[in-house]
Structures are given as C-alpha cells and as structure tokens.
Amino acid sequence: MSEYHIPVLLAESVSALVTNPDGIYADATFGGGGHTAAVLSRLNDGGRVIAFDRDIDAIANAAEDPRLTLIHNNFRFIENYARHEGVQFDGILADLGVSSHQFDTAERGFSFRFEDAPLDMRMNREAALTAAEVVNTYAEEDLARILGLYGEVAGERNMARLIVKARAEKPLETTGDLDRAIGRMLPPAAAHKLLAKVYQALRIEVNQEMRALEKFLEGATRSLKPGGRLVIITYHSLEDRMVKNYIKSGNVEGNAQKDAFGRIETPLEAVGRRPLVPTESEIAGNTRARSAKLRVAKRRAAL
C-alpha cells in the first residue's frame, strides 16, 4: 500500500474517526488503502469499513478483509449507498488528495513531470471528459474562468489566450504540448509552481471536484449517526474553505441559517478550534503532505 500511496495524517485522522470498535465506518477515498487498513486495525470482528473510490486502479489494489466492502463509485454518492443499504455510519473519512499512484503514473496525465504524458487527468478512467478535451474545446473565457477560479492563476486571461492560439495550430495532446503553449508565462526560476496551479485547475474541472465535494458533504452529514464523526483532509485553499464553511454554517458558501430565535442552525459541530497539520518530520518523509489540513466534526443529535 505504501508504494501506491503514502497516507497523510494517518494516526491523527484515524484517532479522530474511530470512536466505536464495533461501528460502521466509511473511507470515502480509498486510494492506496492506508487509512482503511489503519481503521480496520482498530475494529473488532463486528466492525465494518465501506470504502469508496472512483479509480479502478485503487479498487484493484485492495487487500482482502471480510470486514471491508469496496464500492467503485464517486464519494458524492455515499448517501445513495447508505439509503440503499439502510446503514448509518459511526464515522466517515475523506482524504481529498490525488494519490501518489495517480501522480506517478505517466499515462494518467496528472503531473507535468512527464513531458509526453497524455492530457488525461481522469480519476475515473471510464469518464468521458479529459484534460485534452478541456484545453482543446473550451471557449477562451471558460478556460480563463477555470484557471482563475480553480488554480488561482494570475494572468488567467492571457494564459487562456495562449492556449487557444496554440491549439489553433495543432491540438494539445500531451502535457508537453500544454507546457510549451503557456511557456512564455512560466517564470524560469519557479515554473513548477505555476504549472502546479494550472494542472490543479484542469484536474478539478475534469473531475468536477468542487461539485462532488459539496454533494459529498451534504450526503455524508445525512449518512452519519448522531454523534458520528466526519474527518476530512484537504490540500488546497478552495476545498479547505468549502469544508470549513460547511462545518461552520451547514453550506459551502458559509451563509449561516438562523432559527426564529436568532440561533445558527448547523448539522455539524467542529471538534477542535483549528485544523491539524502534518509535523515537520511527516513533511520531510512525504513532501506531498505539506499543504494538508485535517478538519473534524461530529453530527449533532438532530438534523
């Protein structure tokens, strides 16, 4: 499992999640299975883990355990599963990062480290939309919106214009094609930082990550038992802001709803005042953990 993906904030997230060794838990983002394995190690024979992942490579990587059920589906549908099976969870964990396997497998197209990789970026390899389709068919204004909103790219309009100009000469099919198309905007000393933002923006669009996260937060909350824990690890400001807002106000916009007495009505209660972050030693051993934040909440007695 460690070769497939190194789990981030492992001890902290599992300790926050598991409150009942005979409970039913969900790992909404199975990935390399590291978090699931740690949860299973804390459960008795009567405990169960339901693990979700849209990536068939992750599902194929799973070890067998009679207490583990694997679901090949997007975590946004967790409530559908819970309703169909008639279960409520004692805790739900989601690690929102891209797995090391996805980053390190050239043909998946998630990383600019591989110049001749296809512009794919699909977490679900059965999905239709790819990064190549985005950069080759989206209107210039839509590309600018995606780059600015999801990548927080400065000069997003200029970058979108460069992409449109380059694709008019020939389709952008590989990561190298994209990198060269925007090459004039890449600072020589820190090209990787801007490329990381561009690739993040495209990946979020391809996988509809923000919409999926919103649906997950809503469905996961309704799928928890009263007192059940929601444990989420985020990696960039957009998703962390959504999670923070949802815990605080009950919606991703952060617009708190008040009852007739002026009290804020929220389905979740934050556990801890601040998010947990990796230690320096963890970051030293896994640089991809450096931006991670762990937020924990529990469901109130009634929704």
C-alpha positions as CSV (number, residue, x, y, z in Angstrom):
1,M,0.0,0.0,0.0
2,S,2.8,2.4,0.8
3,E,4.2,2.1,-2.8
4,Y,0.7,3.0,-4.2
5,H,0.1,5.9,-1.8
6,I,1.5,7.3,1.4
7,P,-1.4,8.1,3.7
8,V,-1.3,11.6,5.2
9,L,-2.0,12.5,8.8
10,L,-2.7,8.8,9.3
11,A,-2.6,8.5,13.1
12,E,-4.4,11.8,13.7
13,S,-7.3,11.1,11.3
14,V,-7.9,7.6,12.4
15,S,-7.8,8.5,16.1
16,A,-10.4,11.2,15.4
17,L,-12.6,8.9,13.4
18,V,-12.9,5.7,15.3
19,T,-15.0,6.0,18.5
20,N,-16.7,2.6,18.5
21,P,-14.6,-0.6,17.7
22,D,-17.8,-2.4,16.6
23,G,-19.0,0.5,14.4
24,I,-19.5,1.0,10.7
25,Y,-17.1,3.4,9.0
26,A,-16.7,4.8,5.5
27,D,-13.4,5.6,3.8
28,A,-14.8,7.8,1.1
29,T,-11.5,8.0,-0.8
30,F,-9.9,4.5,-0.6
31,G,-6.8,5.3,-2.7
32,G,-3.9,3.1,-1.6
33,G,-5.9,1.8,1.4
34,G,-3.6,3.1,4.1
35,H,-6.3,4.9,6.0
36,T,-8.7,1.9,5.6
37,A,-6.1,-0.5,6.9
38,A,-5.5,1.7,10.0
39,V,-9.2,1.9,10.7
40,L,-9.6,-1.9,10.4
41,S,-6.7,-2.4,12.8
42,R,-8.8,-0.6,15.5
43,L,-12.0,-2.5,14.9
44,N,-13.3,-5.7,16.4
45,D,-14.7,-8.6,14.3
46,G,-18.1,-6.9,14.4
47,G,-16.8,-3.6,12.9
48,R,-17.0,-2.8,9.2
49,V,-15.5,-0.4,6.7
50,I,-17.2,0.6,3.5
51,A,-14.6,2.1,1.1
52,F,-15.4,4.2,-2.0
53,D,-13.1,5.1,-4.9
54,R,-13.9,6.2,-8.5
55,D,-10.5,4.9,-9.7
56,I,-10.5,1.3,-10.6
57,D,-6.7,1.1,-10.1
58,A,-7.4,1.8,-6.4
59,I,-10.1,-0.8,-6.1
60,A,-7.7,-3.4,-7.7
61,N,-5.0,-2.5,-5.1
62,A,-7.2,-3.6,-2.1
63,A,-6.3,-6.4,0.3
64,E,-9.0,-8.8,1.3
65,D,-10.7,-8.5,4.6
66,P,-14.2,-9.8,5.5
67,R,-14.9,-6.6,7.3
68,L,-14.2,-4.5,4.2
69,T,-16.6,-3.7,1.4
70,L,-15.3,-1.9,-1.7
71,I,-17.5,0.4,-3.8
72,H,-16.3,1.5,-7.2
73,N,-18.1,4.9,-7.3
74,N,-17.6,8.6,-6.6
75,F,-17.9,9.6,-3.0
76,R,-20.6,12.1,-3.9
77,F,-23.0,9.1,-3.9
78,I,-22.3,8.0,-0.4
79,E,-25.8,8.9,0.8
80,N,-27.3,6.8,-2.1
81,Y,-25.4,3.8,-0.8
82,A,-26.3,4.4,2.8
83,R,-30.0,4.7,2.0
84,H,-30.0,1.6,-0.2
85,E,-28.2,-0.5,2.4
86,G,-30.1,1.0,5.3
87,V,-26.9,2.0,7.2
88,Q,-25.7,5.0,9.1
89,F,-22.1,5.5,9.8
90,D,-20.2,6.0,13.0
91,G,-17.6,7.9,11.1
92,I,-16.7,9.0,7.6
93,L,-13.2,9.8,6.4
94,A,-12.2,11.6,3.2
95,D,-8.7,12.3,2.0
96,L,-9.2,14.7,-0.9
97,G,-5.7,14.5,-2.3
98,V,-4.6,12.9,-5.6
99,S,-2.9,9.6,-4.8
100,S,0.8,9.1,-5.3
101,H,0.0,6.4,-7.8
102,Q,-2.0,8.8,-9.9
103,F,0.7,11.5,-9.8
104,D,3.5,9.0,-10.5
105,T,1.8,7.1,-13.4
106,A,2.7,9.0,-16.5
107,E,-0.2,7.8,-18.7
108,R,-2.7,9.2,-16.2
109,G,-1.5,12.8,-17.1
110,F,-1.8,14.3,-13.6
111,S,1.8,15.6,-13.5
112,F,3.8,18.0,-15.6
113,R,6.9,16.0,-14.7
114,F,6.2,13.7,-17.7
115,E,6.5,15.7,-20.8
116,D,5.0,13.2,-23.2
117,A,2.1,12.1,-21.0
118,P,-1.4,12.3,-22.4
119,L,-3.6,15.1,-21.2
120,D,-6.0,12.9,-19.3
121,M,-6.4,13.6,-15.5
122,R,-9.5,11.5,-15.1
123,M,-9.8,9.9,-11.7
124,N,-12.5,7.7,-13.1
125,R,-11.0,6.3,-16.3
126,E,-14.4,5.5,-17.6
127,A,-15.5,9.1,-17.5
128,A,-15.8,11.0,-20.9
129,L,-14.2,14.3,-20.2
130,T,-10.4,14.6,-20.3
131,A,-8.0,17.5,-19.8
132,A,-7.3,17.3,-23.6
133,E,-10.9,18.0,-24.3
134,V,-10.9,20.9,-21.9
135,V,-7.9,22.7,-23.4
136,N,-8.9,22.0,-27.0
137,T,-12.6,22.7,-27.0
138,Y,-13.5,25.1,-24.1
139,A,-14.1,28.7,-25.1
140,E,-11.3,31.2,-24.1
141,E,-13.5,32.8,-21.4
142,D,-14.2,29.4,-19.9
143,L,-10.6,28.5,-19.8
144,A,-9.8,31.8,-18.1
145,R,-12.5,31.2,-15.5
146,I,-11.2,27.7,-14.7
147,L,-7.6,28.8,-14.4
148,G,-8.6,31.8,-12.2
149,L,-11.2,30.0,-10.0
150,Y,-9.7,26.6,-9.6
151,G,-5.9,27.4,-10.0
152,E,-5.9,30.9,-8.7
153,V,-3.6,31.7,-11.7
154,A,-2.6,35.3,-12.1
155,G,-3.0,36.5,-15.7
156,E,-5.5,33.8,-16.4
157,R,-6.9,35.6,-19.4
158,N,-3.5,35.9,-21.0
159,M,-2.9,32.2,-20.4
160,A,-6.2,31.2,-21.8
161,R,-5.4,33.2,-24.9
162,L,-2.1,31.4,-25.3
163,I,-3.8,28.0,-25.1
164,V,-6.4,29.0,-27.7
165,K,-3.6,30.3,-30.0
166,A,-1.5,27.2,-29.7
167,R,-4.4,24.8,-30.3
168,A,-5.4,26.6,-33.5
169,E,-2.1,25.4,-34.9
170,K,-2.4,21.9,-33.7
171,P,-4.3,20.1,-30.9
172,L,-2.7,20.0,-27.5
173,E,-2.5,16.3,-26.8
174,T,0.3,15.9,-24.2
175,T,1.5,17.6,-21.1
176,G,4.5,18.8,-23.1
177,D,2.1,20.4,-25.6
178,L,0.4,22.3,-22.9
179,D,3.6,23.3,-21.1
180,R,5.0,24.7,-24.4
181,A,1.8,26.6,-25.2
182,I,2.0,28.6,-22.0
183,G,5.8,28.6,-21.8
184,R,6.2,32.3,-22.2
185,M,4.3,32.9,-18.9
186,L,6.3,30.4,-16.9
187,P,8.9,32.1,-14.6
188,P,12.3,30.5,-15.2
189,A,13.1,30.1,-11.5
190,A,9.7,28.8,-10.4
191,A,7.9,27.3,-13.5
192,H,6.8,24.3,-11.4
193,K,4.8,26.5,-9.1
194,L,2.7,28.0,-11.8
195,L,2.4,24.6,-13.6
196,A,1.1,23.1,-10.4
197,K,-1.7,25.7,-10.3
198,V,-2.6,25.1,-14.0
199,Y,-2.7,21.3,-13.6
200,Q,-4.7,21.6,-10.4
201,A,-7.3,23.8,-12.2
202,L,-7.7,21.4,-15.1
203,R,-7.9,18.4,-12.8
204,I,-10.6,20.0,-10.7
205,E,-12.6,20.8,-13.9
206,V,-12.1,17.3,-15.4
207,N,-13.3,15.5,-12.2
208,Q,-15.9,18.1,-11.2
209,E,-14.2,18.1,-7.7
210,M,-15.8,21.1,-6.2
211,R,-19.4,20.0,-7.0
212,A,-18.6,16.4,-5.9
213,L,-17.2,17.7,-2.6
214,E,-20.4,19.8,-2.0
215,K,-22.6,16.8,-2.7
216,F,-20.4,14.6,-0.5
217,L,-20.5,17.0,2.4
218,E,-24.3,17.1,2.3
219,G,-24.8,13.4,1.8
220,A,-22.1,12.3,4.3
221,T,-23.7,14.5,7.0
222,R,-27.1,12.9,6.5
223,S,-25.5,9.4,6.5
224,L,-23.9,9.8,9.9
225,K,-25.4,8.6,13.2
226,P,-25.9,11.4,15.7
227,G,-22.5,11.9,17.3
228,G,-20.8,10.3,14.3
229,R,-17.5,11.8,13.1
230,L,-16.7,13.5,9.8
231,V,-13.0,13.6,9.2
232,I,-11.6,15.4,6.1
233,I,-8.1,16.0,4.8
234,T,-7.8,18.9,2.3
235,Y,-4.8,20.0,0.2
236,H,-5.7,23.4,-1.2
237,S,-7.5,26.5,-0.1
238,L,-10.6,26.1,-2.3
239,E,-11.6,22.7,-0.8
240,D,-10.5,23.6,2.7
241,R,-12.7,26.7,2.6
242,M,-15.6,24.7,1.5
243,V,-15.1,22.2,4.3
244,K,-14.6,24.9,6.9
245,N,-17.7,26.8,5.7
246,Y,-19.9,23.6,5.7
247,I,-18.9,22.7,9.3
248,K,-19.4,26.2,10.5
249,S,-22.7,27.1,8.6
250,G,-24.1,24.0,7.0
251,N,-23.4,25.1,3.5
252,V,-20.2,25.6,1.4
253,E,-20.9,29.3,0.9
254,G,-20.6,30.0,4.6
255,N,-24.1,31.5,4.8
256,A,-25.3,30.6,8.3
257,Q,-29.1,30.0,8.7
258,K,-30.8,31.2,11.8
259,D,-33.9,30.0,13.5
260,A,-36.7,32.2,14.9
261,F,-34.7,32.9,18.0
262,G,-31.6,34.0,16.1
263,R,-29.7,30.8,16.7
264,I,-27.5,29.4,14.0
265,E,-28.7,26.0,12.9
266,T,-26.0,23.7,11.7
267,P,-25.9,19.9,11.3
268,L,-22.3,19.6,12.4
269,E,-20.2,20.7,15.3
270,A,-16.5,21.3,14.9
271,V,-14.2,19.1,17.0
272,G,-11.2,21.3,17.8
273,R,-10.8,25.0,17.1
274,R,-8.1,24.7,14.4
275,P,-7.3,22.2,11.7
276,L,-4.5,19.7,12.4
277,V,-1.5,19.9,10.0
278,P,1.4,17.5,9.4
279,T,4.5,17.6,11.6
280,E,7.8,18.6,10.1
281,S,9.0,15.0,10.2
282,E,6.0,13.8,8.2
283,I,6.5,16.5,5.6
284,A,10.2,15.6,5.4
285,G,9.2,12.0,4.6
286,N,6.4,12.9,2.3
287,T,6.5,16.3,0.7
288,R,3.0,15.9,-0.7
289,A,1.7,16.3,2.8
290,R,3.0,19.9,3.2
291,S,-0.3,21.6,2.4
292,A,-2.6,19.1,4.1
293,K,-5.2,20.2,6.7
294,L,-7.3,17.9,8.8
295,R,-10.7,19.1,10.0
296,V,-13.0,17.0,12.3
297,A,-16.7,17.5,13.0
298,K,-19.5,15.5,14.6
299,R,-23.1,15.3,13.7
300,R,-25.5,17.0,16.1
301,A,-28.2,14.9,17.7
302,A,-30.9,16.0,15.2
303,L,-30.9,17.4,11.7
